[in-house]
């Protein structure tokens, strides 16, 4: 069964440092957890690092006997089998049972670049097929806000990829929660989140059907758990590129009302006119109307919304900034329709796979120069 977790990692800084190139692949394929003594010396002592550097990558034309590898790497057969299974599942190496004795493992395609090419084709095919579930469950109808401000701090891609398989008859999973677990949306160790009615599954279903961005407060009210936990779940969603976090411009009137009432109480009318942006953004009539209501303590959100009619959204944003206010953030699916969300995930994946091909070429060149 094909299964891998891809992490977006910056390109290596040196083409001549073989250990750095091998470590880059290990990090990109999430083959090793970075902890313990095995990560001393930059992870060079890790058995997976040595297995790839000294055997699989160094001599790709050879089929390596599992017993010999265990002896060379000073590993128990069980430990070696764990590492080899991870590499086989990731589609980087294959094995054959030809002949007698232990399995013989080899680099797929006979070269590093060929192995990555085969790996890339599998990744793109599986992702393309399995993302069709988003099309089936998509329920958003009118997703655009009055003022669209794009996400400006997208996290690095972290995406699980796994073959489709049928649900077991006694499974607590649903098709959606299994799908989310395979894509890494439930974390490395899902635990109870794999259940059909888990918090993660309910939140993702909500995002698939909700037009307005979802704030932490709204999410907490909907699923009944603490905002800190919801924040961690939504960050995992963002790392997959399926979900984005954007300013809630649909709450612009509320944010302006809050900023106006706060600053009027703190700094007064003169500051509001000069430094608060009233004279710069609003005409004399609107200035007087809002300040009069502030003075009487009767300004409402509806009145702010009414006064802002006719003023460009970007100018309203500028006024909010001058008043020292901030828009809350919300999460939503990263596209106006399912095809846009799918395309964004595929584009992010393509970017990582292009980097893999580039590093594979660098590593092959490094190995050929040392021969």
Steps between C-alpha positions, in 0.01 A plus 500: 500500500636841399520734798722803555495835675653784301648803672598815314867566576724777365758390243840395641753780520782288354509269199826341616399384846364151445378464857294818466342375178411163655364672813286719278328195353450347844342822626285549190363146527461514880697177536653577840374670813751760608577395853738285703863402456447395139460867407842590639746625239217635287336160470795342315508216755137414436463156337267635229759763410777242479279255309424756230840669486726195504285237328172584324604836348873427471459176301154508342573217258537246784231298674580502871446188709306586816717277719818662370356848559409409857856386565657805331278748685514309831121481518268225609292349217185652655652849511632478146165369376326804653725743309482304174121476524476880532716543187297240306171665602639836388568354156873572504625141512357166393585142582506161337459148635683345206736223597543355846554670832428855607325766296720717284429874504582742220452862392198525270585600143871427542593866562404764755335721238300207362389405852380856563325507163307183587431637848369828355266323259352292782457802726327711237273217385388404851446862608302576184277196551442542872434875494179424307339447840513880545288539186239259638476671841532862387208713616617862483290729281602866538851505643633843399523780754437867429872563520729205428836517676724205411681286757849641547667241723432160347668217693732248337323203345452191714296240315434134556442282192363147521325251273123467519373198689150391610381556854489202732148395594563559873697822457419814701624708208293658229607541139580864581698439821705223332565735208606777740734264684663394174558864400655582838213723614473310830868521594767230515318298764127561451375297797134580564500762224466218246142440619217607272366760749838639612558872543726511193244326279219729614710812441602390152140420409401847622767666285383305194148645534557844654525816288640746758845442652487318832642679805637316804208627710243367254684169468520459879127564529423253222702202626515583871878479561767751601627751246862392550423148380296631207789727405737202480254302289445788257875553466532137389229569242695804377820298461323280245418810284131402508414772752612862521489765772389846394383830656125499574409799284134403549548629855643832387209703641534333841876562505450868405236547769728349763796715394291820485342459843830399662708781353234764565496406867880494519607793284198713423355678201807697390717187470223321307487782245872549446688178577208260501435554129157662514605810307698289254234240422158643590319806370386773739147367528610147594758636746239707681241223503733236647659735755160622618384143562830418675459802723153384601617140539242379251711389202397151383656249262210543260557877494871451426409266214256756366753786522762289318277449196655668199852473643729253323583191709872573469438848644303343785799272566727804504270673749505191722881499494519871586265437792730224622243225445551149368282260310451153649627205298291213368556167327335378182563259214770641275289554190168632380412153375635148541711517184694801634570325830618187319717705266670676789593170668628362170706814430660486844576131456652563155730759651632250756539227238699736276734562790538125547598456136752782533658351814505155337703646212734671747553176693564295186754757385668491843521120494638486144773753584618291795536181295 
